[in-house]
Structures are given as C-alpha cells and as structure tokens.
C-alpha cells in the first residue's frame, strides 16, 4: 500500500502577469505600472486608477506626517533614561 499524497495549496501564489485595472507605483523605477511588474517589496499598491498610483508618494508622505503627529501612535515617555 502506498501513501496517498494530499494536494497542497500554495499560500502565496506568485503572479507573473498583472491584472488589467490594477495600478502600482514602483519605488525602484519611480514609475506607475499596470499590474505588478516588480516585486512587492519595491512597490505601493494596488490602486484603482493610474491617477491614484501617480500620487502614491505624495499620499505616503501625507500619511507619514499624520502618523508622526498622532499621539495614539507614540509610546508614552519613559522616566529616568534621559529621553524627553
């Protein structure tokens, strides 16, 4: 009797071809791409439109400023270590 091999399901399927209508901003090439052309570590998205992807860096800057100035995202100051 042989062992029956159970089918395995890939948790992270690598897509080599992008979907039409998905827009990304490539951080490496500094350009908008339709469908994921570059690795996920090098891009923002997906965005619904080319226009949204065009403003990806501006949106990231705005969000970073909001988070940096939001007291809910900062740890409480610690006493005695010289930090203020």
GINORPE-V94249 format. One line per field, one symbol per residue. burial: I if it has 9 or more other ideal C-beta (glycine too) atoms within 8 Angstrom, else O. Layout:
burial->???
This chain:
burial->OOOOOOOOOOOOOOOOOIOOOIIIIIOOOOOIIIIIOIOOOOIIIOIOOIOIIOOIOOIIOOOOOOOOOOOOOOOOOOOOOOOO
